[in-house]
Amino acid sequence: MANITLSIPNKLHEKIKKHPEIRWSEVARHAMTEYVEKLELMDKLTSESKLTDKDAIEISKKIKRSIAERHMALLK
């Protein structure tokens, strides 16, 4: 099994030290596994997409504009 080193904020380290009964490497391994599985699913879903980065940015702008307009209408 490979080893990695993680850097974490001091505040998080202090909280982790309060629970030595927890196998933190197992928690990290589980979180990384879930994240990689989500990435693999995203890759699979988008593998045949013809959408370009430019298209995605344009769609994002339209969605944000629509949301902003909706919220502005609610404020009136």
Buried (B, 14 or more C-beta within 10 A) or exposed (E): EEEEEEEEEEEEEEEEEEEEEEEEEEEEEEEEEEEEEEEEEEEEEEEEEEEEEEEEEEEEEEEEEEEEEEEEEEEE
